[in-house]
Amino acid sequence: MKPTTIQSAAVITATALALSACSSLTPGENAAVFGTGAAIAGTGIARAAGLGGWESLAVGAAAGGVAAGIAYVVAKHRATERQRQIAEQRARVYVGRVASKTSGTAKKKPRYIAVDTVKDEHSSPKAKKAVMIYDTQSEEFVGNNVYDVQSTPRVGTTAKFDTYSAEYVGTGG
């Protein structure tokens, strides 16, 4: 066997073992693990494609930032009735808007969406936004949790919240 094949197999096996322990990590810890892994992989791929040292490092850093999941969750807490009502109204606006598009280029509705709600006394002082996760198929929230995010994702991007990858839709309008 070639040494590079053995090295590749060893790296893949070690990565699989390391990632199997990630199920109990917090969202921030998961972002760090997967962001670092993506940065390393991105740098390696860029080097293999012939980019120079600094260029490949820049590509790797960008890949790490994307994989870390644009939204960095700083806190999670139970939603108040008011937060739930506001988030539900905004989710229904989004679902209605997507469903009303009748052209052939209409965007397919994502399964899970992250929709803004209001911050309350339980919100982290570091939070820029408070969001809830809505299942567009069952037309219900996936739980009664509010996620306080330190950096707001761009509308239309996907971020990870606990075990859900949700498209951030903001206020839904």
C-alpha positions as CSV (number, residue, x, y, z in Angstrom):
1,M,0.0,0.0,0.0
2,K,1.1,3.6,-0.7
3,P,2.0,5.7,2.4
4,T,-0.5,8.3,1.4
5,T,-3.3,5.8,1.3
6,I,-2.4,4.6,4.8
7,Q,-2.2,8.1,6.0
8,S,-5.6,9.0,4.5
9,A,-7.2,5.9,6.0
10,A,-5.7,6.7,9.4
11,V,-6.9,10.3,9.3
12,I,-10.4,9.3,8.2
13,T,-10.6,6.7,11.0
14,A,-9.3,9.1,13.6
15,T,-11.8,11.8,12.5
16,A,-14.7,9.4,12.6
17,L,-13.8,8.3,16.1
18,A,-13.3,11.9,17.3
19,L,-16.6,13.0,15.8
20,S,-18.6,10.2,17.3
21,A,-18.0,11.8,20.7
22,C,-19.6,15.1,19.5
23,S,-23.2,14.3,20.3
24,S,-23.0,15.6,23.8
25,L,-21.2,18.9,23.0
26,T,-22.8,22.3,23.2
27,P,-23.6,24.1,20.0
28,G,-20.5,26.3,20.6
29,E,-18.3,23.3,21.1
30,N,-19.7,21.6,18.0
31,A,-19.1,24.8,16.0
32,A,-15.5,24.8,17.2
33,V,-14.9,21.2,16.3
34,F,-16.5,21.2,12.9
35,G,-15.2,24.6,12.0
36,T,-11.6,23.6,12.8
37,G,-12.1,20.3,10.9
38,A,-13.4,22.2,7.9
39,A,-10.6,24.7,8.0
40,I,-8.0,22.0,8.0
41,A,-9.7,20.1,5.2
42,G,-10.2,23.2,3.2
43,T,-6.6,24.2,3.5
44,G,-5.5,20.7,2.5
45,I,-7.8,20.6,-0.5
46,A,-6.6,24.1,-1.6
47,R,-3.0,23.1,-1.3
48,A,-3.6,19.9,-3.3
49,A,-5.3,22.1,-6.0
50,G,-2.1,24.1,-6.3
51,L,-2.7,27.2,-4.3
52,G,0.1,28.8,-2.3
53,G,0.5,28.8,1.4
54,W,-1.4,32.0,2.3
55,E,-4.1,31.4,-0.4
56,S,-4.8,27.9,0.9
57,L,-4.9,29.2,4.4
58,A,-7.5,31.8,3.4
59,V,-9.6,29.2,1.7
60,G,-9.4,26.9,4.8
61,A,-10.4,29.8,7.1
62,A,-13.4,30.6,5.0
63,A,-14.5,26.9,4.9
64,G,-14.1,26.8,8.7
65,G,-16.2,29.9,9.2
66,V,-19.0,28.5,7.1
67,A,-18.9,25.1,8.8
68,A,-18.9,26.6,12.2
69,G,-22.5,27.7,11.4
70,I,-23.0,31.4,11.0
71,A,-25.2,31.6,14.1
72,Y,-23.4,31.2,17.3
73,V,-25.8,30.2,20.0
74,V,-25.0,31.8,23.4
75,A,-28.0,30.6,25.4
76,K,-31.1,28.4,25.2
77,H,-34.1,28.8,27.4
78,R,-37.9,28.1,27.4
79,A,-40.1,30.4,25.4
80,T,-42.6,32.6,27.0
81,E,-46.2,32.6,25.6
82,R,-45.5,36.0,24.0
83,Q,-42.3,34.8,22.4
84,R,-44.1,31.8,21.0
85,Q,-47.0,33.8,19.7
86,I,-44.7,36.3,17.9
87,A,-42.5,33.5,16.4
88,E,-45.6,31.6,15.3
89,Q,-47.0,34.6,13.5
90,R,-43.7,35.3,11.8
91,A,-43.4,31.6,10.8
92,R,-46.9,31.6,9.3
93,V,-46.1,34.7,7.3
94,Y,-43.0,33.0,5.8
95,V,-44.8,29.8,5.1
96,G,-47.7,31.7,3.4
97,R,-45.3,33.8,1.4
98,V,-43.4,30.8,0.1
99,A,-46.6,28.9,-0.6
100,S,-48.1,31.8,-2.5
101,K,-45.3,31.8,-5.1
102,T,-46.7,30.0,-8.1
103,S,-44.0,30.5,-10.7
104,G,-41.8,27.6,-11.7
105,T,-38.8,29.2,-10.0
106,A,-40.6,29.3,-6.6
107,K,-38.3,28.5,-3.8
108,K,-38.9,25.1,-2.2
109,K,-40.0,25.4,1.4
110,P,-37.2,24.1,3.9
111,R,-38.2,21.6,6.5
112,Y,-37.0,23.7,9.4
113,I,-36.8,27.4,9.7
114,A,-35.3,29.7,12.3
115,V,-37.6,32.6,12.9
116,D,-37.0,35.7,15.0
117,T,-38.9,36.3,18.2
118,V,-38.5,39.0,20.8
119,K,-35.9,38.9,23.6
120,D,-37.1,38.8,27.2
121,E,-35.7,38.8,30.7
122,H,-34.3,35.3,30.2
123,S,-32.3,36.4,27.1
124,S,-28.5,36.5,27.3
125,P,-27.1,40.1,27.4
126,K,-24.7,38.9,24.6
127,A,-27.7,37.9,22.3
128,K,-28.2,39.9,19.2
129,K,-31.4,38.0,18.3
130,A,-33.7,35.4,19.8
131,V,-35.0,32.7,17.4
132,M,-37.2,29.6,17.5
133,I,-37.2,26.6,15.2
134,Y,-40.4,25.8,13.3
135,D,-41.1,22.6,11.3
136,T,-42.8,23.7,8.1
137,Q,-44.2,20.2,7.4
138,S,-46.0,19.6,10.8
139,E,-46.6,23.4,11.1
140,E,-45.4,23.3,14.7
141,F,-42.4,24.4,16.7
142,V,-39.9,21.6,17.3
143,G,-39.9,22.4,20.9
144,N,-40.5,25.3,23.3
145,N,-36.9,26.6,23.1
146,V,-35.6,30.0,22.3
147,Y,-32.1,30.2,21.0
148,D,-30.2,33.4,21.8
149,V,-27.6,34.0,19.0
150,Q,-24.6,36.2,19.3
151,S,-24.3,36.8,15.5
152,T,-27.3,36.9,13.2
153,P,-27.1,34.7,10.2
154,R,-27.9,36.2,6.8
155,V,-31.5,35.5,5.7
156,G,-31.5,32.3,3.6
157,T,-28.5,30.7,5.2
158,T,-28.6,27.5,7.2
159,A,-27.4,27.2,10.7
160,K,-27.4,24.5,13.3
161,F,-29.5,24.7,16.5
162,D,-29.1,21.6,18.7
163,T,-29.8,18.8,16.3
164,Y,-31.7,20.9,13.7
165,S,-30.3,22.5,10.6
166,A,-32.6,25.4,10.0
167,E,-32.8,28.1,7.3
168,Y,-32.8,31.5,8.9
169,V,-35.8,33.5,7.7
170,G,-35.7,36.4,10.1
171,T,-39.1,37.9,10.7
172,G,-40.5,35.8,7.8
173,G,-41.5,38.9,5.8
